[in-house]
Amino acid sequence: MSKLTRVRLENFTAFATLDQPLSPGVNVIIGANGTGKTHLLKALYAATAITQGEDKEKGFARKLLAVFTPFEGRMSRLIRRQPGGPGAEIAVTRDDGAELRASFDPQKGNVQDVLVTGEAQWQGVALEAAYIPVKEMLAHAPGFLATASKREIAFEEVYVDILKKAFLPQLKGDHTANRQKLLTTLQKALEGRVIAKGEHFFLKNSQGELEFTLLAEGMRKLALVWLLIQNGTLLSGSVLFWDEPEANLNPSLMGEVVEIILELQRQGVQVFLTTHNYVLLKEFDLRQEKGDAIRYLSLFRNAAHAVEAKASDSYTGIDPNDIVGTFSDLYDRELKRGLGGLVP
């Protein structure tokens, strides 16, 4: 059961230098818009995805190309923009000591010019990975994979990948007690369970079968997680990447989402997620139990406009924390208004 243990980025997209150890449990990434949260998720996902299936033949450089889709396929566009600057590098380390590295030359844009090292050893251990993007895809599933296999479409490959995971049939055998607990929690939030008819997904409940095009987008995200657990994608040793779990989700369901994420890490799933949401962030603080491994990574821009990061293993240690700062400011303004301007 391998885990990602460290990531290092040099001059990659918005990052000047990022060198961070990773939690074997949950990694919560926060930061203002444009600080590279999704880029970090995609780089890590590409590294895990190439350990099995079709992506194993594709290799790290081509998987990076597929999930980032730089203009005209020029990999040099993933290098941080600075006049006469050096090339870029990505390095991801695993707990068995394997390191996967990709180096980008600013003068060479073709994918075959990306220098990848450590790939053979890295691919010797299969890591099941799932990337849930901000945009929900289950409602758009009919015909999408067939189109993507034959046509050039303006979607990063993470959208194709997650639909392939969603269409996997149910894992053989009975669910373990832990898996059943997760499925039951999700079914309670969904007020039903997910079924598929061909390429169409439905939520089946006491009222019948509701097609996903008529289902709230936030609920479709929960339904996707239900599918990934039910079909065995999210089992011990797998890695989940979830970009903004709070997107289009009512705050009343944030607690259930956080509890599901925490339970997944208790069952051996390594989780990486991004968020802008105070409720989601605070739910991690309130629901964390002894033994839960959570690392908070705060991304911010320095005076040179390059992205830096500070990590903390506790909620109170997050710095900077614009999410909490914004909500504190709202509270102060409301208090001042309620007191008729008496508060300075």
N, C-alpha and C positions, 0 to 999 in steps of 0.2 A: 504494500500500500504506500506508494510514493507520493510525496508532497513537493510543491514548489517552495523553495526556501529563500530565494533572493532574486531581485531584479535590478539590473543596472542599465541606465539609458544615458548615452552621451550624444548631445546635439541631435536628438531625435525629436522631430516635430517641434513642440513648444518647449521641450526640456533642454536645458544646458547640461546639467548633471543630476542624475537621480540614482541613488544607490541605497536600496532599502531591503532589510530582511522582511520576510513575509510570515504571517501567522499560519499555522497549519489548520486553523479553524476558520474564522470569519475575518475578512479584510474589508473595512468600510472606508471608502475613498470619498472625500469631500473637497470642495473648492469652488471658486467662482466659475462662471461660464468661460470657456476658452483656456482653462488651465490643464487640459490634457487628460481628464479623468477617463473618458472613453478610449482615448489612444492607448493608455496604459492597459486597460482591459483587453483591447484587441491584440496588443503585442503579446500579452500572456496567453490569451486564447490561441493565437496562431501557434505558439510553442507547444501547447498541449495537443492541439488538433492533429498535428503531423505524426503522432505516435501510432496511428492505426487507420485502417480503411483507405479510401482513395487519396486522402491527404498525405498518407505516408509516402506515396510515390511522388506526390507534388513537391514535397520538401518545404523547408522553412521560408525561403525567399519567395517562392511562388504563393505560399499561403498568406504571407504578409501583403503581397500584391493584391490578392483576392479580397482580403478583409479591409484594406485601406483604399483601394482603387484610386491611386493618384492619377492626375491628369495625364492622358496619353500613355499610361503605364510606366511613367518615368519614376523609378525608385529614388532617384536623387531628390525628388520633390518632398521626400519624407525627412530630409535633413533640415535642421533648424535654419531659418533664413537669416543669414548674416553675411555681409560683404566679405568675400575672400576667406570665409570660414572653413574649418576642417570638415572631414566626413563625420558620419554618425555611426553609432554602434548600439546594438541591443545584446544583452547577455542575461540569460535566465538560468538559475541553478536549482538543482533538485537535491533532495535529502540523501541520495546515494552518491553524491559528489559529482554527478554528470552536469556539464555546463554546455548550453547551446548558445552559440554566438553568431551574430550577423553584422557585417561591417559594410557601410555604404560609401562609395567614392563620389564626391561632388562632381567629378568630371565624367562619370559614367552612369547613365540612367537606366540601362537595360537590366532586367531582372537577373539575367545570367552573370552580370558583373558584380552582384552582391556576393561577398565572400562569407560563406557559412562554414563554421568549424564545430566539431563535436556532435554532428548530426547522427552519425552511425550509432554511437553509444547512447545518445538520447532516445533514439527510436527503438532501442532494445527493451524499453519498458512502456507498455501500453497504458495510456491515461484516457479514460472516458471523460469527455468534456462537453458541456452544453453552454451556449451563449444566448441569453435572452435579451434581445435588443429593446430599445425604448418603444419602437413601433411594433404593435401586436400584429402577428401574421396569420393566425389560424383562420380568421374570417376571409383571408385572401388566398387560402390554400388551393382551391380548385383550379387546376391548370397551371399553377405557378411553377412547379418543379419541371413540368414538361416544357414550358416556355423557356425557363432558365437554361435548360440543357441544350437548346437549339439556337437561342437568340441572345444577343448582347442586350442586357437590361441594366438600368441604372440602380441596381441594388447591390450592396456589399454582400459577400458570400455568407456572412453570418445569417442572413435571412433564409438563404437556401438551406444552410446547415440545420437551423432549428426546425424547419419543416420536416426535414428528413428524420430528425430525432422524434418529432411528434407522431409521425406515421409508423414508427416501429410498433410491432404487435406486442401484446402483453407478455411479460416474462412467464415462462413455465413455472409451475409449482405454486404452492400457497404463499401468500404474503407473510413475511415475518411479523411479529407483534409490533415492532417499531415502525415498519413500513405501513402497516394497517393503521397505526395511530396517526401518522401523517396524512394518509388518504382520508381518514374519517374527519380530521380537522379541516381539511380542504373542502370536503363534501358539505360540511356544516356551513362554511363560509359561502360556498356556491349554492347551497340549498338544492343540491343534486349531484349527478355525476356525468362525466363526459362520455359520449359515444361517437363513433365515426361510421359514416355510410359512404363508402367510396372515398372521395377526397373532401367530403363535407363533414363538419363537426357540429354536434348538437349537445345541448345541456338537457339531460333528462331529469325531470323532477315530477312532483305530484300533479302538475298541470299538463304534462305531456313532454314533447320534445321541441326545444326552442333552438332554431338555427343560430349560428354564431353571428351572422350579420345583424341579428336583432338583439344581441346581447351586449351589455355595456363593455367597453374596451377593458376597463380595469378587471372585470370579472373574467374576461378571456385570458388575461395574464395568469390568474390563479388556476384557470382550467389547464393551461399549458403546463404549469408546475405539477398538477395532478397527473397529467399524462406522462411526464418525465419520471415521476416516481413509480407510477403503475407499470410502465414498460421497462423498468430497471435501469434507465439511463443514470438516475441519481442514486447510486449505491455507494457503499463504503469504498473509498479510494478514487472516486470521481471528483471532478472539479466543476463548480457552477459559477458562471459569470453572469451577473444580472445588472443591466444598465438601468438605473432609476426604477426600482420596484414600485415606488409610489405613484408612477405616472398613471393618471386617470383613475386612481383608486381612492375611494372615500376614506377619510382619516379614521373612521370607526373600524376599518379593517386592517389598519397598520399593525396593531398588536398581534393579530393572527399571522400576518406575513412574517413578522420578526420571530415569532415563536416557531414557525415552520423552518426558517433559516437556521435558528439556533439548534433545533432538533436535528436538522440535516448534518450540522457540524458535529453534533454529539454522536451521530452514526457514522462518522468518518468521511464526510464530504467536505472538501475545502471550498470555501466560498469567497468570491470577490464581487463587491457591489459598489455602485456609485449612488450618491443621493444628494438632493438639495433640500430635503424635507426635515423639519424640526421634529415632528411627531415620530417619524421612523427612527431618527437618530436617538431620541430620548427613550423610545421603547427598548432599544438595545441596552441602554443603561439600566432601565428598571427591571428588565426581564433576565438579565445575565445572571447565571448561577455559578456557584463554585465549580471550577473545572472547565467552564466555557472559555475558549481562546478567541479573544477579539482584539484586533489591532485597528486603530484609527489612523488614517494617513491623510493629512491636510495638505493640499496643494495650493500654492500661492505664487504670485509674481513678485520678483525682487525689483530693486531700483533699475536694473538693466533690462527689465521686462522679460527676463527668463524665468521659467517655472522652477521653483524649489519645493521641497517637501519636508514636513516635520511629522514624526510618528509618535503615537502614544498608545499604551496598552490599557488606558483608562479613559472614560468619558471626560472626566474633569481635567485631564491633561491635554485635551485637544487645543492646539494653538498654532495658527489662528483658527477661529471658529466663527465664520461670518454667519452661519445659520443661526446659532444661538444669539449672536450679537444683533442680528436683525430683529429677532423676536423680542429681545430685551428692550430694544429701542421702541418697538410697537407698544409694549407694556408701559414704558415710561411716558410715551405720548398720550396713551389712553388715561393713565393716572393723572397726568397734568390737566387734561381736558375735564376729567371728572371733578377735579378740585378747583376748577375755574381759574386755572393759571396761577394758583398759589405756589405750586412746586417750581423751583427755579430750573 
